[in-house]
Amino acid sequence: MDGRLKQFEGKSFLNLVSFRRNGIGVKTPVWFIQNGATIYVRTVAGSGKVKRIKNNGLIQIVPCEANGMPVGEWVTAQATEVTDSGTAELVKRMLEKKYGIVQVRGFAAVTALRRERYTVLKIRLS
């Protein structure tokens, strides 16, 4: 495993910087799971970060506190949207195990009430 990934082990949040078309970075603290050398983030499909990543998959990530305060070193990574249902279900189960079924399903219920859906971002270090 890449040594840069070790800093994410045991952490609850990562700060993800995705870039607008004009090059300005937008920081977003998110929950994540790590599966080997791959990091996954589950987020609302229509969110700004998903739109920015579809345009430019180059991102930066760092482990952080819930408020986005970094607790490690920034690393460059590549993010892509994952559309297969098998990966989405695996990520959901792993998030439930890490953060608790009640919290993950609670957020899912709110998302459903808003008539939004989730998507998964696959992140690999560059």
C-alpha positions in Angstrom: 0.0 0.0 0.0 1.2 3.5 -0.8 2.6 5.2 2.3 0.6 8.3 1.6 -2.6 6.3 2.2 -1.6 5.3 5.8 -2.5 8.8 7.1 -6.2 8.1 6.2 -6.4 4.9 8.3 -8.6 5.3 11.4 -9.8 8.8 10.3 -13.5 9.7 10.0 -13.3 12.6 7.5 -11.3 13.7 4.5 -11.2 17.1 3.0 -11.7 16.8 -0.8 -10.7 19.7 -3.1 -12.3 19.6 -6.5 -11.6 22.3 -9.1 -13.9 24.7 -10.9 -13.4 25.3 -14.6 -11.6 28.5 -13.7 -9.1 26.5 -11.6 -10.4 27.6 -8.2 -10.4 24.8 -5.7 -13.5 24.1 -3.5 -12.9 22.2 -0.2 -15.5 19.8 1.1 -15.1 17.6 4.2 -16.8 14.2 3.6 -17.1 10.7 5.1 -15.1 8.1 3.3 -14.1 4.5 3.4 -10.8 3.0 2.4 -10.7 -0.4 0.6 -7.1 -1.3 -0.1 -5.5 1.4 -2.3 -8.8 2.9 -3.1 -10.9 5.5 -1.2 -14.6 5.8 -1.8 -16.9 8.7 -1.1 -20.7 8.5 -1.3 -22.4 11.8 -2.1 -25.5 13.3 -3.6 -25.3 12.8 -7.4 -26.2 16.4 -8.3 -23.7 18.0 -5.9 -21.2 20.6 -7.0 -18.2 18.3 -6.3 -19.6 15.6 -8.6 -20.1 18.1 -11.4 -16.6 19.5 -10.9 -15.1 16.0 -10.9 -16.9 15.0 -14.1 -15.3 18.0 -15.7 -11.8 17.5 -14.1 -11.1 14.4 -12.0 -7.8 15.8 -10.6 -8.4 16.4 -6.9 -6.5 16.9 -3.7 -7.3 15.1 -0.4 -6.2 15.2 3.2 -7.5 13.6 6.4 -9.4 16.2 8.4 -11.6 17.0 11.4 -15.4 17.4 10.8 -15.0 21.1 10.2 -12.4 20.5 7.4 -9.3 21.3 9.4 -6.5 19.2 7.9 -4.7 16.6 10.2 -2.3 15.3 7.7 -0.5 16.1 4.4 -2.4 17.0 1.2 -2.0 14.5 -1.6 -3.0 14.7 -5.3 -5.5 12.1 -6.5 -7.7 11.2 -9.4 -11.5 10.8 -8.8 -14.1 9.2 -11.0 -17.8 8.5 -10.6 -18.7 4.9 -10.2 -22.0 3.8 -11.6 -22.2 0.1 -11.0 -24.7 -1.0 -8.3 -22.4 -3.6 -6.8 -19.8 -1.1 -5.9 -22.5 1.3 -4.6 -23.9 -1.4 -2.3 -20.4 -2.4 -1.1 -19.6 1.3 -0.2 -23.0 1.7 1.6 -22.3 -1.4 3.7 -18.8 -0.3 4.5 -20.0 3.2 5.5 -22.7 1.6 7.7 -20.0 -0.5 9.5 -17.7 2.5 9.9 -20.2 5.2 10.9 -23.2 3.3 12.1 -26.3 2.1 10.4 -28.6 4.7 12.0 -26.5 7.6 10.9 -25.9 6.4 7.3 -29.6 5.4 6.8 -30.7 8.7 8.4 -28.8 10.7 5.9 -30.2 8.4 3.1 -33.8 9.1 4.3 -33.2 12.8 4.2 -31.7 12.5 0.7 -34.7 10.4 -0.4 -37.1 13.0 0.9 -35.4 15.6 -1.2 -35.8 13.3 -4.2 -32.1 13.1 -4.6 -30.0 10.1 -5.2 -26.5 9.0 -4.2 -23.5 8.3 -6.3 -20.0 7.0 -5.4 -16.7 8.6 -6.1 -13.7 6.3 -6.5 -10.4 8.0 -5.5 -6.9 6.7 -6.3 -3.7 8.6 -5.5 -1.8 10.0 -8.5 
